[in-house]
């Protein structure tokens, strides 16, 4: 395949599109992380690791009151930070798109080179076409091309 180099310039990014795409992406990432944290907490809780940590901390007497590691308080904090991070990251990406548009008006945009493949359909090779150019005249004249001896034809 033939390849040609093409210069492209990215001048504008639509902020509304950036807002929609990053909001959906951030919600999916937060959901995946939340499910992962819930699964990890369940595995840790079933193995008794948080209770061992609480016993160790209470044994060292670092705190006057006994501490309690309960799941619902962690999950409330996790949901709060998930919502805040989703809103913050979506807003940051949208504001970044607006700033890019303002800067590209001054600078001219982001320029990059793309290699495009050109499709050439295969040409048939078994068909031989006669040339359309007339045969070149001989140098010695037209009688030179005629046969000088007859050959018998056998049947």
KAHU-V995913 format. One line per field, one symbol per residue. psi: psi as a letter, one per 30 degrees, with the letter a starting at -180 (. if undefined). A space follows every 50 residues. Layout:
# KAHU-V995913
psi->???
This chain:
# KAHU-V995913
psi->kkkkkkkkkjekkjeeeeeeeeeeeeeeeeeeeeeeeeeeeeeeeffgee eeeeeeeeefhfkelklkjkeeeeeeeeeefeeeeeeeeeeeeeeeeeee eeefeeefakklkkjkkkkjkkkkffkkkllfklkkkleflffffkkfkk kkkk.
